[in-house]
């Protein structure tokens, strides 16, 4: 039996944690503190204020926004 491969933004999480020394939950908390900013504003904040690369910042923001999106009724 093989484990399902992680896809999408979450596939970056192990390398983000290793490269920047903080758990994903910390990065998500930073993103949430800047709501209601737009996606690219949040990406720019992670890049400029915390030195995260564009792809990693985009993955954190995309995943966090998707998690926090209100469920359709």
CHARMM-style PDB file with segment names, atoms N, HN, CA, C and O in Angstrom:
ATOM      1  N   UNK     1       0.847  -1.166   0.000  1.00  0.00      PROA
ATOM      2  CA  UNK     1       0.000   0.000   0.000  1.00  0.00      PROA
ATOM      3  C   UNK     1       0.898   1.237   0.000  1.00  0.00      PROA
ATOM      4  O   UNK     1       1.860   1.314   0.765  1.00  0.00      PROA
ATOM      5  N   UNK     2       0.576   2.207  -0.868  1.00  0.00      PROA
ATOM      6  HN  UNK     2      -0.205   2.144  -1.489  1.00  0.00      PROA
ATOM      7  CA  UNK     2       1.353   3.434  -0.932  1.00  0.00      PROA
ATOM      8  C   UNK     2       0.549   4.590  -0.352  1.00  0.00      PROA
ATOM      9  O   UNK     2      -0.674   4.647  -0.480  1.00  0.00      PROA
ATOM     10  N   UNK     3       1.257   5.495   0.278  1.00  0.00      PROA
ATOM     11  HN  UNK     3       2.250   5.449   0.382  1.00  0.00      PROA
ATOM     12  CA  UNK     3       0.599   6.676   0.840  1.00  0.00      PROA
ATOM     13  C   UNK     3       0.265   7.638  -0.293  1.00  0.00      PROA
ATOM     14  O   UNK     3       1.000   7.738  -1.276  1.00  0.00      PROA
ATOM     15  N   UNK     4      -0.854   8.346  -0.143  1.00  0.00      PROA
ATOM     16  HN  UNK     4      -1.451   8.266   0.656  1.00  0.00      PROA
ATOM     17  CA  UNK     4      -1.226   9.343  -1.132  1.00  0.00      PROA
ATOM     18  C   UNK     4      -0.210  10.475  -1.122  1.00  0.00      PROA
ATOM     19  O   UNK     4       0.184  10.960  -0.062  1.00  0.00      PROA
ATOM     20  N   UNK     5       0.208  10.888  -2.307  1.00  0.00      PROA
ATOM     21  HN  UNK     5      -0.113  10.494  -3.168  1.00  0.00      PROA
ATOM     22  CA  UNK     5       1.165  11.975  -2.413  1.00  0.00      PROA
ATOM     23  C   UNK     5       0.437  13.297  -2.180  1.00  0.00      PROA
ATOM     24  O   UNK     5      -0.646  13.528  -2.718  1.00  0.00      PROA
ATOM     25  N   UNK     6       1.050  14.159  -1.368  1.00  0.00      PROA
ATOM     26  HN  UNK     6       1.929  13.971  -0.931  1.00  0.00      PROA
ATOM     27  CA  UNK     6       0.464  15.471  -1.103  1.00  0.00      PROA
ATOM     28  C   UNK     6       0.599  16.319  -2.352  1.00  0.00      PROA
ATOM     29  O   UNK     6       1.663  16.367  -2.969  1.00  0.00      PROA
ATOM     30  N   UNK     7      -0.490  16.991  -2.725  1.00  0.00      PROA
ATOM     31  HN  UNK     7      -1.355  16.952  -2.224  1.00  0.00      PROA
ATOM     32  CA  UNK     7      -0.509  17.814  -3.930  1.00  0.00      PROA
ATOM     33  C   UNK     7      -0.886  19.232  -3.565  1.00  0.00      PROA
ATOM     34  O   UNK     7      -1.346  19.498  -2.454  1.00  0.00      PROA
ATOM     35  N   UNK     8      -0.691  20.135  -4.499  1.00  0.00      PROA
ATOM     36  HN  UNK     8      -0.317  19.918  -5.400  1.00  0.00      PROA
ATOM     37  CA  UNK     8      -1.087  21.517  -4.314  1.00  0.00      PROA
ATOM     38  C   UNK     8      -0.152  22.259  -3.380  1.00  0.00      PROA
ATOM     39  O   UNK     8       0.982  21.839  -3.150  1.00  0.00      PROA
ATOM     40  N   UNK     9      -0.644  23.376  -2.841  1.00  0.00      PROA
ATOM     41  HN  UNK     9      -1.566  23.717  -3.027  1.00  0.00      PROA
ATOM     42  CA  UNK     9       0.213  24.220  -1.999  1.00  0.00      PROA
ATOM     43  C   UNK     9       0.837  23.478  -0.817  1.00  0.00      PROA
ATOM     44  O   UNK     9       1.970  23.775  -0.437  1.00  0.00      PROA
ATOM     45  N   UNK    10       0.124  22.526  -0.236  1.00  0.00      PROA
ATOM     46  HN  UNK    10      -0.796  22.285  -0.545  1.00  0.00      PROA
ATOM     47  CA  UNK    10       0.638  21.805   0.931  1.00  0.00      PROA
ATOM     48  C   UNK    10       1.901  21.011   0.609  1.00  0.00      PROA
ATOM     49  O   UNK    10       2.663  20.673   1.515  1.00  0.00      PROA
ATOM     50  N   UNK    11       2.131  20.714  -0.657  1.00  0.00      PROA
ATOM     51  HN  UNK    11       1.512  20.989  -1.392  1.00  0.00      PROA
ATOM     52  CA  UNK    11       3.335  19.964  -1.021  1.00  0.00      PROA
ATOM     53  C   UNK    11       4.609  20.772  -0.741  1.00  0.00      PROA
ATOM     54  O   UNK    11       5.694  20.201  -0.632  1.00  0.00      PROA
ATOM     55  N   UNK    12       4.478  22.084  -0.628  1.00  0.00      PROA
ATOM     56  HN  UNK    12       3.596  22.548  -0.717  1.00  0.00      PROA
ATOM     57  CA  UNK    12       5.622  22.950  -0.328  1.00  0.00      PROA
ATOM     58  C   UNK    12       5.924  23.051   1.164  1.00  0.00      PROA
ATOM     59  O   UNK    12       7.009  23.496   1.539  1.00  0.00      PROA
ATOM     60  N   UNK    13       5.001  22.653   2.009  1.00  0.00      PROA
ATOM     61  HN  UNK    13       4.120  22.291   1.705  1.00  0.00      PROA
ATOM     62  CA  UNK    13       5.125  22.908   3.438  1.00  0.00      PROA
ATOM     63  C   UNK    13       6.394  22.353   4.083  1.00  0.00      PROA
ATOM     64  O   UNK    13       7.019  23.070   4.865  1.00  0.00      PROA
ATOM     65  N   UNK    14       6.803  21.129   3.801  1.00  0.00      PROA
ATOM     66  HN  UNK    14       6.295  20.547   3.166  1.00  0.00      PROA
ATOM     67  CA  UNK    14       8.050  20.644   4.434  1.00  0.00      PROA
ATOM     68  C   UNK    14       9.265  21.514   4.079  1.00  0.00      PROA
ATOM     69  O   UNK    14      10.099  21.796   4.939  1.00  0.00      PROA
ATOM     70  N   UNK    15       9.361  21.937   2.817  1.00  0.00      PROA
ATOM     71  HN  UNK    15       8.684  21.708   2.118  1.00  0.00      PROA
ATOM     72  CA  UNK    15      10.517  22.758   2.433  1.00  0.00      PROA
ATOM     73  C   UNK    15      10.403  24.172   3.001  1.00  0.00      PROA
ATOM     74  O   UNK    15      11.423  24.793   3.299  1.00  0.00      PROA
ATOM     75  N   UNK    16       9.192  24.691   3.155  1.00  0.00      PROA
ATOM     76  HN  UNK    16       8.363  24.187   2.913  1.00  0.00      PROA
ATOM     77  CA  UNK    16       9.000  26.014   3.755  1.00  0.00      PROA
ATOM     78  C   UNK    16       9.448  25.978   5.213  1.00  0.00      PROA
ATOM     79  O   UNK    16      10.185  26.855   5.663  1.00  0.00      PROA
ATOM     80  N   UNK    17       9.001  24.965   5.944  1.00  0.00      PROA
ATOM     81  HN  UNK    17       8.402  24.253   5.578  1.00  0.00      PROA
ATOM     82  CA  UNK    17       9.379  24.848   7.355  1.00  0.00      PROA
ATOM     83  C   UNK    17      10.888  24.695   7.508  1.00  0.00      PROA
ATOM     84  O   UNK    17      11.482  25.285   8.411  1.00  0.00      PROA
ATOM     85  N   UNK    18      11.510  23.912   6.638  1.00  0.00      PROA
ATOM     86  HN  UNK    18      11.028  23.433   5.905  1.00  0.00      PROA
ATOM     87  CA  UNK    18      12.956  23.702   6.706  1.00  0.00      PROA
ATOM     88  C   UNK    18      13.711  24.981   6.343  1.00  0.00      PROA
ATOM     89  O   UNK    18      14.686  25.332   7.007  1.00  0.00      PROA
ATOM     90  N   UNK    19      13.273  25.670   5.306  1.00  0.00      PROA
ATOM     91  HN  UNK    19      12.481  25.385   4.766  1.00  0.00      PROA
ATOM     92  CA  UNK    19      13.993  26.844   4.819  1.00  0.00      PROA
ATOM     93  C   UNK    19      13.876  28.048   5.748  1.00  0.00      PROA
ATOM     94  O   UNK    19      14.819  28.829   5.878  1.00  0.00      PROA
ATOM     95  N   UNK    20      12.717  28.199   6.396  1.00  0.00      PROA
ATOM     96  HN  UNK    20      11.951  27.564   6.290  1.00  0.00      PROA
ATOM     97  CA  UNK    20      12.475  29.422   7.173  1.00  0.00      PROA
ATOM     98  C   UNK    20      12.361  29.176   8.676  1.00  0.00      PROA
ATOM     99  O   UNK    20      12.184  30.120   9.446  1.00  0.00      PROA
ATOM    100  N   UNK    21      12.459  27.914   9.099  1.00  0.00      PROA
ATOM    101  HN  UNK    21      12.603  27.147   8.474  1.00  0.00      PROA
ATOM    102  CA  UNK    21      12.581  27.588  10.512  1.00  0.00      PROA
ATOM    103  C   UNK    21      11.354  27.800  11.376  1.00  0.00      PROA
ATOM    104  O   UNK    21      11.457  27.863  12.601  1.00  0.00      PROA
ATOM    105  N   UNK    22      10.207  27.909  10.755  1.00  0.00      PROA
ATOM    106  HN  UNK    22      10.123  27.858   9.760  1.00  0.00      PROA
ATOM    107  CA  UNK    22       8.971  28.098  11.523  1.00  0.00      PROA
ATOM    108  C   UNK    22       7.907  27.157  10.980  1.00  0.00      PROA
ATOM    109  O   UNK    22       7.906  26.849   9.788  1.00  0.00      PROA
ATOM    110  N   UNK    23       7.000  26.694  11.839  1.00  0.00      PROA
ATOM    111  HN  UNK    23       7.002  26.944  12.808  1.00  0.00      PROA
ATOM    112  CA  UNK    23       5.928  25.813  11.357  1.00  0.00      PROA
ATOM    113  C   UNK    23       4.939  26.588  10.483  1.00  0.00      PROA
ATOM    114  O   UNK    23       4.812  27.806  10.602  1.00  0.00      PROA
ATOM    115  N   UNK    24       4.261  25.883   9.629  1.00  0.00      PROA
ATOM    116  HN  UNK    24       4.364  24.893   9.532  1.00  0.00      PROA
ATOM    117  CA  UNK    24       3.276  26.488   8.734  1.00  0.00      PROA
ATOM    118  C   UNK    24       2.213  27.237   9.530  1.00  0.00      PROA
ATOM    119  O   UNK    24       1.725  28.273   9.079  1.00  0.00      PROA
ATOM    120  N   UNK    25       1.849  26.736  10.689  1.00  0.00      PROA
ATOM    121  HN  UNK    25       2.245  25.893  11.055  1.00  0.00      PROA
ATOM    122  CA  UNK    25       0.828  27.414  11.492  1.00  0.00      PROA
ATOM    123  C   UNK    25       1.251  28.839  11.852  1.00  0.00      PROA
ATOM    124  O   UNK    25       0.402  29.725  11.942  1.00  0.00      PROA
ATOM    125  N   UNK    26       2.545  29.073  12.060  1.00  0.00      PROA
ATOM    126  HN  UNK    26       3.235  28.353  11.988  1.00  0.00      PROA
ATOM    127  CA  UNK    26       3.042  30.433  12.319  1.00  0.00      PROA
ATOM    128  C   UNK    26       2.838  31.331  11.104  1.00  0.00      PROA
ATOM    129  O   UNK    26       2.395  32.473  11.231  1.00  0.00      PROA
ATOM    130  N   UNK    27       3.164  30.807   9.929  1.00  0.00      PROA
ATOM    131  HN  UNK    27       3.524  29.880   9.826  1.00  0.00      PROA
ATOM    132  CA  UNK    27       3.015  31.593   8.704  1.00  0.00      PROA
ATOM    133  C   UNK    27       1.542  31.876   8.431  1.00  0.00      PROA
ATOM    134  O   UNK    27       1.180  32.970   7.996  1.00  0.00      PROA
ATOM    135  N   UNK    28       0.698  30.882   8.690  1.00  0.00      PROA
ATOM    136  HN  UNK    28       0.992  29.994   9.044  1.00  0.00      PROA
ATOM    137  CA  UNK    28      -0.739  31.097   8.495  1.00  0.00      PROA
ATOM    138  C   UNK    28      -1.267  32.159   9.456  1.00  0.00      PROA
ATOM    139  O   UNK    28      -2.112  32.969   9.074  1.00  0.00      PROA
ATOM    140  N   UNK    29      -0.788  32.167  10.676  1.00  0.00      PROA
ATOM    141  HN  UNK    29      -0.102  31.509  10.987  1.00  0.00      PROA
ATOM    142  CA  UNK    29      -1.218  33.173  11.649  1.00  0.00      PROA
ATOM    143  C   UNK    29      -0.834  34.573  11.168  1.00  0.00      PROA
ATOM    144  O   UNK    29      -1.617  35.513  11.303  1.00  0.00      PROA
ATOM    145  N   UNK    30       0.370  34.714  10.609  1.00  0.00      PROA
ATOM    146  HN  UNK    30       1.006  33.950  10.499  1.00  0.00      PROA
ATOM    147  CA  UNK    30       0.790  36.005  10.067  1.00  0.00      PROA
ATOM    148  C   UNK    30      -0.116  36.453   8.928  1.00  0.00      PROA
ATOM    149  O   UNK    30      -0.493  37.622   8.852  1.00  0.00      PROA
ATOM    150  N   UNK    31      -0.459  35.534   8.056  1.00  0.00      PROA
ATOM    151  HN  UNK    31      -0.152  34.584   8.118  1.00  0.00      PROA
ATOM    152  CA  UNK    31      -1.369  35.850   6.947  1.00  0.00      PROA
ATOM    153  C   UNK    31      -2.709  36.317   7.503  1.00  0.00      PROA
ATOM    154  O   UNK    31      -3.243  37.338   7.073  1.00  0.00      PROA
ATOM    155  N   UNK    32      -3.244  35.573   8.452  1.00  0.00      PROA
ATOM    156  HN  UNK    32      -2.810  34.742   8.802  1.00  0.00      PROA
ATOM    157  CA  UNK    32      -4.561  35.899   9.008  1.00  0.00      PROA
ATOM    158  C   UNK    32      -4.561  37.244   9.736  1.00  0.00      PROA
ATOM    159  O   UNK    32      -5.587  37.923   9.776  1.00  0.00      PROA
ATOM    160  N   UNK    33      -3.434  37.630  10.304  1.00  0.00      PROA
ATOM    161  HN  UNK    33      -2.600  37.079  10.271  1.00  0.00      PROA
ATOM    162  CA  UNK    33      -3.338  38.923  10.989  1.00  0.00      PROA
ATOM    163  C   UNK    33      -3.483  40.091  10.013  1.00  0.00      PROA
ATOM    164  O   UNK    33      -3.803  41.208  10.422  1.00  0.00      PROA
ATOM    165  N   UNK    34      -3.250  39.835   8.732  1.00  0.00      PROA
ATOM    166  HN  UNK    34      -2.990  38.928   8.400  1.00  0.00      PROA
ATOM    167  CA  UNK    34      -3.315  40.894   7.725  1.00  0.00      PROA
ATOM    168  C   UNK    34      -4.613  40.872   6.919  1.00  0.00      PROA
ATOM    169  O   UNK    34      -4.739  41.611   5.943  1.00  0.00      PROA
ATOM    170  N   UNK    35      -5.566  40.050   7.303  1.00  0.00      PROA
ATOM    171  HN  UNK    35      -5.464  39.450   8.096  1.00  0.00      PROA
ATOM    172  CA  UNK    35      -6.875  40.067   6.636  1.00  0.00      PROA
ATOM    173  C   UNK    35      -7.507  41.424   6.863  1.00  0.00      PROA
ATOM    174  O   UNK    35      -7.272  42.014   7.917  1.00  0.00      PROA
ATOM    175  N   UNK    36      -8.267  41.940   5.972  1.00  0.00      PROA
ATOM    176  HN  UNK    36      -8.457  41.461   5.115  1.00  0.00      PROA
ATOM    177  CA  UNK    36      -8.802  41.350   4.751  1.00  0.00      PROA
ATOM    178  C   UNK    36      -7.999  41.689   3.491  1.00  0.00      PROA
ATOM    179  O   UNK    36      -8.600  41.964   2.452  1.00  0.00      PROA
ATOM    180  N   UNK    37      -6.709  41.680   3.545  1.00  0.00      PROA
ATOM    181  HN  UNK    37      -6.221  41.457   4.388  1.00  0.00      PROA
ATOM    182  CA  UNK    37      -5.874  41.978   2.381  1.00  0.00      PROA
ATOM    183  C   UNK    37      -6.129  40.959   1.270  1.00  0.00      PROA
ATOM    184  O   UNK    37      -6.605  39.851   1.516  1.00  0.00      PROA
ATOM    185  N   UNK    38      -5.802  41.357   0.057  1.00  0.00      PROA
ATOM    186  HN  UNK    38      -5.415  42.256  -0.144  1.00  0.00      PROA
ATOM    187  CA  UNK    38      -5.957  40.484  -1.106  1.00  0.00      PROA
ATOM    188  C   UNK    38      -4.780  39.511  -1.197  1.00  0.00      PROA
ATOM    189  O   UNK    38      -3.742  39.700  -0.563  1.00  0.00      PROA
ATOM    190  N   UNK    39      -4.971  38.486  -1.990  1.00  0.00      PROA
ATOM    191  HN  UNK    39      -5.814  38.333  -2.506  1.00  0.00      PROA
ATOM    192  CA  UNK    39      -3.987  37.415  -2.148  1.00  0.00      PROA
ATOM    193  C   UNK    39      -2.577  37.972  -2.399  1.00  0.00      PROA
ATOM    194  O   UNK    39      -1.647  37.666  -1.653  1.00  0.00      PROA
ATOM    195  N   UNK    40      -2.425  38.774  -3.428  1.00  0.00      PROA
ATOM    196  HN  UNK    40      -3.180  39.023  -4.034  1.00  0.00      PROA
ATOM    197  CA  UNK    40      -1.084  39.239  -3.789  1.00  0.00      PROA
ATOM    198  C   UNK    40      -0.523  40.229  -2.772  1.00  0.00      PROA
ATOM    199  O   UNK    40       0.695  40.348  -2.644  1.00  0.00      PROA
ATOM    200  N   UNK    41      -1.371  40.928  -2.059  1.00  0.00      PROA
ATOM    201  HN  UNK    41      -2.361  40.831  -2.162  1.00  0.00      PROA
ATOM    202  CA  UNK    41      -0.896  41.788  -0.976  1.00  0.00      PROA
ATOM    203  C   UNK    41      -0.305  40.939   0.154  1.00  0.00      PROA
ATOM    204  O   UNK    41       0.703  41.306   0.757  1.00  0.00      PROA
ATOM    205  N   UNK    42      -0.939  39.815   0.427  1.00  0.00      PROA
ATOM    206  HN  UNK    42      -1.758  39.516  -0.063  1.00  0.00      PROA
ATOM    207  CA  UNK    42      -0.449  38.903   1.460  1.00  0.00      PROA
ATOM    208  C   UNK    42       0.870  38.257   1.038  1.00  0.00      PROA
ATOM    209  O   UNK    42       1.782  38.104   1.851  1.00  0.00      PROA
ATOM    210  N   UNK    43       0.964  37.883  -0.228  1.00  0.00      PROA
ATOM    211  HN  UNK    43       0.224  38.007  -0.889  1.00  0.00      PROA
ATOM    212  CA  UNK    43       2.210  37.320  -0.765  1.00  0.00      PROA
ATOM    213  C   UNK    43       3.329  38.355  -0.635  1.00  0.00      PROA
ATOM    214  O   UNK    43       4.429  38.036  -0.185  1.00  0.00      PROA
ATOM    215  N   UNK    44       3.042  39.587  -1.030  1.00  0.00      PROA
ATOM    216  HN  UNK    44       2.148  39.847  -1.396  1.00  0.00      PROA
ATOM    217  CA  UNK    44       4.047  40.650  -0.962  1.00  0.00      PROA
ATOM    218  C   UNK    44       4.501  40.898   0.476  1.00  0.00      PROA
ATOM    219  O   UNK    44       5.682  41.146   0.718  1.00  0.00      PROA
ATOM    220  N   UNK    45       3.575  40.831   1.426  1.00  0.00      PROA
ATOM    221  HN  UNK    45       2.615  40.629   1.230  1.00  0.00      PROA
ATOM    222  CA  UNK    45       3.920  41.024   2.833  1.00  0.00      PROA
ATOM    223  C   UNK    45       4.884  39.933   3.306  1.00  0.00      PROA
ATOM    224  O   UNK    45       5.880  40.236   3.963  1.00  0.00      PROA
ATOM    225  N   UNK    46       4.603  38.681   2.984  1.00  0.00      PROA
ATOM    226  HN  UNK    46       3.794  38.435   2.450  1.00  0.00      PROA
ATOM    227  CA  UNK    46       5.492  37.590   3.399  1.00  0.00      PROA
ATOM    228  C   UNK    46       6.874  37.746   2.758  1.00  0.00      PROA
ATOM    229  O   UNK    46       7.892  37.482   3.399  1.00  0.00      PROA
ATOM    230  N   UNK    47       6.908  38.165   1.517  1.00  0.00      PROA
ATOM    231  HN  UNK    47       6.082  38.379   0.996  1.00  0.00      PROA
ATOM    232  CA  UNK    47       8.176  38.343   0.824  1.00  0.00      PROA
ATOM    233  C   UNK    47       8.981  39.504   1.400  1.00  0.00      PROA
ATOM    234  O   UNK    47      10.162  39.350   1.711  1.00  0.00      PROA
ATOM    235  N   UNK    48       8.343  40.662   1.543  1.00  0.00      PROA
ATOM    236  HN  UNK    48       7.383  40.786   1.291  1.00  0.00      PROA
ATOM    237  CA  UNK    48       9.088  41.853   1.947  1.00  0.00      PROA
ATOM    238  C   UNK    48       9.406  41.890   3.438  1.00  0.00      PROA
ATOM    239  O   UNK    48      10.495  42.314   3.828  1.00  0.00      PROA
ATOM    240  N   UNK    49       8.475  41.455   4.268  1.00  0.00      PROA
ATOM    241  HN  UNK    49       7.590  41.112   3.952  1.00  0.00      PROA
ATOM    242  CA  UNK    49       8.677  41.546   5.713  1.00  0.00      PROA
ATOM    243  C   UNK    49       9.372  40.325   6.317  1.00  0.00      PROA
ATOM    244  O   UNK    49       9.943  40.409   7.405  1.00  0.00      PROA
ATOM    245  N   UNK    50       9.323  39.180   5.607  1.00  0.00      PROA
ATOM    246  HN  UNK    50       8.860  39.111   4.724  1.00  0.00      PROA
ATOM    247  CA  UNK    50       9.849  37.948   6.196  1.00  0.00      PROA
ATOM    248  C   UNK    50      10.825  37.201   5.289  1.00  0.00      PROA
ATOM    249  O   UNK    50      11.338  36.149   5.670  1.00  0.00      PROA
ATOM    250  N   UNK    51      11.087  37.731   4.096  1.00  0.00      PROA
ATOM    251  HN  UNK    51      10.670  38.585   3.786  1.00  0.00      PROA
ATOM    252  CA  UNK    51      12.086  37.152   3.216  1.00  0.00      PROA
ATOM    253  C   UNK    51      11.724  35.813   2.613  1.00  0.00      PROA
ATOM    254  O   UNK    51      12.604  35.056   2.202  1.00  0.00      PROA
ATOM    255  N   UNK    52      10.451  35.517   2.556  1.00  0.00      PROA
ATOM    256  HN  UNK    52       9.737  36.132   2.889  1.00  0.00      PROA
ATOM    257  CA  UNK    52      10.018  34.252   1.958  1.00  0.00      PROA
ATOM    258  C   UNK    52      10.006  34.405   0.442  1.00  0.00      PROA
ATOM    259  O   UNK    52       9.611  35.448  -0.079  1.00  0.00      PROA
ATOM    260  N   UNK    53      10.437  33.368  -0.262  1.00  0.00      PROA
ATOM    261  HN  UNK    53      10.758  32.520   0.161  1.00  0.00      PROA
ATOM    262  CA  UNK    53      10.414  33.378  -1.718  1.00  0.00      PROA
ATOM    263  C   UNK    53       8.990  33.412  -2.252  1.00  0.00      PROA
ATOM    264  O   UNK    53       8.046  33.037  -1.557  1.00  0.00      PROA
ATOM    265  N   UNK    54       8.845  33.864  -3.489  1.00  0.00      PROA
ATOM    266  HN  UNK    54       9.612  34.169  -4.054  1.00  0.00      PROA
ATOM    267  CA  UNK    54       7.518  34.044  -4.073  1.00  0.00      PROA
ATOM    268  C   UNK    54       6.684  32.759  -4.082  1.00  0.00      PROA
ATOM    269  O   UNK    54       5.523  32.771  -3.672  1.00  0.00      PROA
ATOM    270  N   UNK    55       7.262  31.670  -4.541  1.00  0.00      PROA
ATOM    271  HN  UNK    55       8.205  31.661  -4.874  1.00  0.00      PROA
ATOM    272  CA  UNK    55       6.510  30.413  -4.622  1.00  0.00      PROA
ATOM    273  C   UNK    55       6.052  29.919  -3.259  1.00  0.00      PROA
ATOM    274  O   UNK    55       4.920  29.460  -3.106  1.00  0.00      PROA
ATOM    275  N   UNK    56       6.927  30.015  -2.277  1.00  0.00      PROA
ATOM    276  HN  UNK    56       7.847  30.388  -2.402  1.00  0.00      PROA
ATOM    277  CA  UNK    56       6.566  29.586  -0.923  1.00  0.00      PROA
ATOM    278  C   UNK    56       5.508  30.502  -0.320  1.00  0.00      PROA
ATOM    279  O   UNK    56       4.557  30.027   0.302  1.00  0.00      PROA
ATOM    280  N   UNK    57       5.665  31.806  -0.500  1.00  0.00      PROA
ATOM    281  HN  UNK    57       6.437  32.191  -1.005  1.00  0.00      PROA
ATOM    282  CA  UNK    57       4.670  32.749   0.016  1.00  0.00      PROA
ATOM    283  C   UNK    57       3.317  32.508  -0.634  1.00  0.00      PROA
ATOM    284  O   UNK    57       2.287  32.518   0.040  1.00  0.00      PROA
ATOM    285  N   UNK    58       3.322  32.293  -1.931  1.00  0.00      PROA
ATOM    286  HN  UNK    58       4.159  32.285  -2.479  1.00  0.00      PROA
ATOM    287  CA  UNK    58       2.082  32.042  -2.661  1.00  0.00      PROA
ATOM    288  C   UNK    58       1.406  30.769  -2.156  1.00  0.00      PROA
ATOM    289  O   UNK    58       0.184  30.736  -2.009  1.00  0.00      PROA
ATOM    290  N   UNK    59       2.176  29.736  -1.892  1.00  0.00      PROA
ATOM    291  HN  UNK    59       3.168  29.763  -2.010  1.00  0.00      PROA
ATOM    292  CA  UNK    59       1.613  28.474  -1.400  1.00  0.00      PROA
ATOM    293  C   UNK    59       0.962  28.657  -0.037  1.00  0.00      PROA
ATOM    294  O   UNK    59      -0.138  28.153   0.192  1.00  0.00      PROA
ATOM    295  N   UNK    60       1.621  29.369   0.869  1.00  0.00      PROA
ATOM    296  HN  UNK    60       2.515  29.778   0.683  1.00  0.00      PROA
ATOM    297  CA  UNK    60       1.063  29.598   2.207  1.00  0.00      PROA
ATOM    298  C   UNK    60      -0.231  30.394   2.103  1.00  0.00      PROA
ATOM    299  O   UNK    60      -1.232  30.047   2.730  1.00  0.00      PROA
ATOM    300  N   UNK    61      -0.209  31.457   1.315  1.00  0.00      PROA
ATOM    301  HN  UNK    61       0.604  31.740   0.806  1.00  0.00      PROA
ATOM    302  CA  UNK    61      -1.397  32.304   1.183  1.00  0.00      PROA
ATOM    303  C   UNK    61      -2.541  31.544   0.533  1.00  0.00      PROA
ATOM    304  O   UNK    61      -3.669  31.591   1.024  1.00  0.00      PROA
ATOM    305  N   UNK    62      -2.271  30.846  -0.561  1.00  0.00      PROA
ATOM    306  HN  UNK    62      -1.355  30.808  -0.960  1.00  0.00      PROA
ATOM    307  CA  UNK    62      -3.327  30.105  -1.258  1.00  0.00      PROA
ATOM    308  C   UNK    62      -3.970  29.074  -0.344  1.00  0.00      PROA
ATOM    309  O   UNK    62      -5.194  28.954  -0.304  1.00  0.00      PROA
ATOM    310  N   UNK    63      -3.157  28.337   0.385  1.00  0.00      PROA
ATOM    311  HN  UNK    63      -2.162  28.435   0.353  1.00  0.00      PROA
ATOM    312  CA  UNK    63      -3.678  27.299   1.274  1.00  0.00      PROA
ATOM    313  C   UNK    63      -4.499  27.913   2.414  1.00  0.00      PROA
ATOM    314  O   UNK    63      -5.565  27.406   2.762  1.00  0.00      PROA
ATOM    315  N   UNK    64      -3.996  28.997   2.983  1.00  0.00      PROA
ATOM    316  HN  UNK    64      -3.130  29.409   2.699  1.00  0.00      PROA
ATOM    317  CA  UNK    64      -4.679  29.646   4.098  1.00  0.00      PROA
ATOM    318  C   UNK    64      -6.010  30.241   3.655  1.00  0.00      PROA
ATOM    319  O   UNK    64      -7.021  30.080   4.338  1.00  0.00      PROA
ATOM    320  N   UNK    65      -6.014  30.921   2.527  1.00  0.00      PROA
ATOM    321  HN  UNK    65      -5.193  31.051   1.972  1.00  0.00      PROA
ATOM    322  CA  UNK    65      -7.262  31.500   2.026  1.00  0.00      PROA
ATOM    323  C   UNK    65      -8.286  30.413   1.702  1.00  0.00      PROA
ATOM    324  O   UNK    65      -9.475  30.575   1.974  1.00  0.00      PROA
ATOM    325  N   UNK    66      -7.823  29.305   1.121  1.00  0.00      PROA
ATOM    326  HN  UNK    66      -6.856  29.172   0.900  1.00  0.00      PROA
ATOM    327  CA  UNK    66      -8.735  28.205   0.806  1.00  0.00      PROA
ATOM    328  C   UNK    66      -9.314  27.598   2.084  1.00  0.00      PROA
ATOM    329  O   UNK    66     -10.496  27.257   2.131  1.00  0.00      PROA
ATOM    330  N   UNK    67      -8.495  27.466   3.106  1.00  0.00      PROA
ATOM    331  HN  UNK    67      -7.535  27.743   3.069  1.00  0.00      PROA
ATOM    332  CA  UNK    67      -8.954  26.935   4.390  1.00  0.00      PROA
ATOM    333  C   UNK    67     -10.002  27.836   5.040  1.00  0.00      PROA
ATOM    334  O   UNK    67     -10.953  27.355   5.657  1.00  0.00      PROA
ATOM    335  N   UNK    68      -9.819  29.139   4.896  1.00  0.00      PROA
ATOM    336  HN  UNK    68      -9.047  29.530   4.395  1.00  0.00      PROA
ATOM    337  CA  UNK    68     -10.672  30.102   5.572  1.00  0.00      PROA
ATOM    338  C   UNK    68     -11.887  30.539   4.747  1.00  0.00      PROA
ATOM    339  O   UNK    68     -12.740  31.277   5.240  1.00  0.00      PROA
ATOM    340  N   UNK    69     -11.965  30.092   3.513  1.00  0.00      PROA
ATOM    341  HN  UNK    69     -11.273  29.492   3.111  1.00  0.00      PROA
ATOM    342  CA  UNK    69     -13.078  30.457   2.651  1.00  0.00      PROA
ATOM    343  C   UNK    69     -14.377  29.921   3.237  1.00  0.00      PROA
ATOM    344  O   UNK    69     -14.462  28.746   3.596  1.00  0.00      PROA
ATOM    345  N   UNK    70     -15.391  30.782   3.334  1.00  0.00      PROA
ATOM    346  HN  UNK    70     -15.322  31.736   3.043  1.00  0.00      PROA
ATOM    347  CA  UNK    70     -16.674  30.301   3.873  1.00  0.00      PROA
ATOM    348  C   UNK    70     -17.245  29.174   3.005  1.00  0.00      PROA
ATOM    349  O   UNK    70     -17.153  29.207   1.778  1.00  0.00      PROA
ATOM    350  N   UNK    71     -17.816  28.210   3.652  1.00  0.00      PROA
ATOM    351  HN  UNK    71     -17.891  28.183   4.649  1.00  0.00      PROA
ATOM    352  CA  UNK    71     -18.416  27.078   2.922  1.00  0.00      PROA
ATOM    353  C   UNK    71     -19.655  27.549   2.176  1.00  0.00      PROA
ATOM    354  O   UNK    71     -20.447  28.337   2.692  1.00  0.00      PROA
ATOM    355  N   UNK    72     -19.806  27.065   0.982  1.00  0.00      PROA
ATOM    356  HN  UNK    72     -19.162  26.425   0.563  1.00  0.00      PROA
ATOM    357  CA  UNK    72     -20.997  27.392   0.180  1.00  0.00      PROA
ATOM    358  C   UNK    72     -22.209  26.682   0.793  1.00  0.00      PROA
ATOM    359  O   UNK    72     -22.132  25.532   1.225  1.00  0.00      PROA
ATOM    360  N   UNK    73     -23.298  27.393   0.813  1.00  0.00      PROA
ATOM    361  HN  UNK    73     -23.360  28.327   0.463  1.00  0.00      PROA
ATOM    362  CA  UNK    73     -24.511  26.822   1.402  1.00  0.00      PROA
ATOM    363  C   UNK    73     -25.411  26.301   0.335  1.00  0.00      PROA
ATOM    364  OT1 UNK    73     -26.486  25.781   0.633  1.00  0.00      PROA
TER     365      UNK     73
END
